[in-house]
């Protein structure tokens, strides 16, 4: 793969203000996420290392593609008026807020892996009262918003990779939670949508 720099070796850093703001939001979110990861409780059941690394590969490549131009994917899929950048940045901020809110509602039940925790409790408060995977909704909003801010094909490809990664993870996590909680989770699933309230 050939990375296409626009302005010498540092072209990838020379983003427009809206994209720089999106990058700052992503960085702040990542710092918070890593800090909170130390507070998770122990897992009784955990997904395989292969499954976890496959997911990480998809989302990390997708995230890189949001920000870094790739030769052949640097054209625009959107025109460049400021309204798209403003909408995209608002979507990134909303995604951050939703993911952080959902993470705080989970508390020690959260895990980056697909797990069943020791003495795991099914959380149905906050955004979990409306959707089963609000963290993934927030993260996908961040990817979608950044793709809008960019408006270029490489960012859209990054969004597609993230959608594939989280759709796969939703399916695996649902199966795991059904095994862990049985009828309780089946009832919860019948009453809520996976990612978007009232839609999907």
Buried (B, 14 or more C-beta within 10 A) or exposed (E): EEEBBEEEEEBBEEBBEBBEBBBEBBEEBEEBBEEBEEEBBEBEBBBEEEBBEBBEEBBEBBBBBBBBBBEEBEEEBBEEEEEBBEEBBBBBBBBBEBBBBBBEBBEBBBBEBBBBBEEBEBBBEBBBBBBBBBBBBBBBBBBBBBBBBBBBBBBBBBBBBBBEBBBBBBEBBBEBBBEBBEEEBEEBBEEBBBBEEEEE
